Amino acid sequence: MYFSELTIQWWAKPAGHDGIKLAPSKNQCYVTLGDPYESFVYDAKKNKKDKEKEKKLVVGGLKKLFHTLVHIACKGADGKTTKQGALNAIGVNFFKAPKKGEPDKIFRAEDFFQLPEDKDNLVKLKYYDPWNTKNEETSKLIAETHGKCAAWVKFFIDVLKVNRIHQKENAKVVSHPKYEKKKKKYKVRLLINKWDFIDQHTLDQDWPYTNIKKQFANRKEVWKPPHKWKFEDVKDEKGVPGQSNPDPQCIFNNHGLAKVNDKIYDPSYGNKYNSLNDFEESAIAGYMIIMVLRKFPESAVGIDINGNGKEDVIKIIDVALIKKNPTGNQLSKVETKTY
């Protein structure tokens, strides 16, 4: 429950007086469905063994009750009396409502109250904006206003903990197993929607689509959007909107998801799914490996990649080999966590 302005009338009762009426105070007031699922405050006098015992009891406990977590949890669940009702109501802030088509914007609580008349210009919490964010914790997401999928999963789960909604094994990190060929193993990247499969120039039968940059001077360039290639069979289109980012990063080694009851939640993009299979079929456009090829013939793709005016053989080049997402769940590598 949330009270935007709770008035408290103060009185003083000095000796010999019936009471003196003082000025009232007005404050926000938050009421949770139960004690927040919070980690203990350790007593410095207790011995190490007791501390370790307490730590085991609160695996997944909140590290800190940030104002933003409490505000979203209580305001979102205002008027709800059950955990399921609170979960459904809070989810409106994170997940796409059919009529709106995108999740509500999520702000830091301190910004929301400091600038009450300027809500259009509040600093939003964003997913992968900037594209090279390193933030993977709730605290970092709130402090710096941007984060990776791990940060958004933990943030969503921490919001639920405020109303004591929590379960073990509430997070999944999904990825594709490594691709092996001729005793070499290649990391498989996930291509999150949307990608346009335009043409095929097949260099490997398992990966029929080919994208090439002139040269990956720095391997991290492959992650940097917008994804512009010297040659492309597969084009990166404007993707599925993420939290306060209309076109976030869309090439990943893995992706983090939350699990509540029997549903899968993707707070980064504001989607929820019936199962991991449902996520894989709905969200993944294809898969990619980066392969170093030696003696690459430009005739294979019909363009002058090295720009020397000739159709010749390049001694060494990094090539992105791509395939569409085939039928059946390809994300068989699943790491289960408790946050």
Secondary structure, DSSP 4 states (H G I P E B T S, - for coil): -EEEEEEE--EE--TT-S-EE---EEEEEE--SSS--BPPPPPTTS-HHHHHHHHHHTTT-BS---HHHHHHHHHHTTT--SHHHHHHHHHHHHS--TTTSSPPP-B-HHHHHH-TT-GGGPPBPEESSSTT----SHHHHHHHSEE-HHHHHHHHHHHHHHTT---SS-EEEEEPPPEEETTEEEPPEEEES-EEE-----SBTTB-EEEE-S--SSGGGGGSSS---SEESEEE-S---BTTBSS---EES-EEEEEETTEEEETTTTEEESSHHHHHHHHEEEEEEEEEEEEEEGGGTTS-SS-SSS--EEEEEEEEEEEE--SS----EEEEE--
